[in-house]
């Protein structure tokens, strides 16, 4: 069995850029995939990004590599516009960097994380409380 989508070989990893929440929202509006890597508890406490997909920081290879049987359906191309959001850059930076090192060429993460995204007026919604 051959795979049509193989990570580009010997591509030097370039540090994933840190972008403003406003730029992230513009990219989202233009069709970028926004991946929220906050915990379920963090999303329940602070709110969610409507239309974002939930990524698991501990399962990046399984969820993103194009030949993974567990790949997220929204991830389709090595050059796809992907924006990573976490509670802060301490969470999003390593995920964005890992994706860059894996061969994704158009990955960025949000300066200030979800709080900055929400404060900038980007799409955000409260999650209903359970219980």
Secondary structure, DSSP 8 states (H G I E B T S, - for coil): ---S----TT------EEE-HHHHHHHHHTT-EEEE-S-HHHHHHH-B-TT-EE--GGGHHHHHSTT-TT--TT---TT--EEEE-SSHHHHHHHHHHHHHHT-SSEEEETTHHHHHHHTT-S-B------
